[in-house]
Amino acid sequence: MSQRSIVSLICFASAGAWPSVYAALESALMSPLQAALRDSICGAPAHGAIALLGHCPACWVGSAMLILAGLAALVTSGRPAVMQIQTPA
């Protein structure tokens, strides 16, 4: 496997794990009041974001960015781009 393949594989695996990691970080950084509101029956949700398929927009955006980074690492060539600047004569 090339280095680009390994980097893209890491990005794809991270995209799959991102919702769980985000939920764990959100729970760890939550204040006691937010945790009490989340755990109470009649409390307000910890965030007012709309959930799509059980995940908030931060989960979807984070996963999408990691997938795009993995695709970019997989598709780009290994050689750096060379630019030539032409000056007017």
Phi, psi and omega in degrees: 000139179278168180296324178295321179294320179294317179297316180293323177296320177296318179296317180294319178293322178294324178296322178290326182272347187304313181301320179292318179295318179297317179296320179293318178295319179297318178293322181291327183266003183285140177286161178301325178294315178297321178295320179294319178294322180293321185275346181281156183288318185258011184281163177282154178294157182296328176224149183269018183283152177283131180265134177242116183057037176085004181232148180278168180302328179297325177293314182292319180293317179298316178294318180297319179294321179291324176295316178296321177295320177295318177295320179296320179292328182282324187274326185293153178281160182282348182269140177290147179286140179249127180247139175246131179259123180263129177264143178294141182277000000 
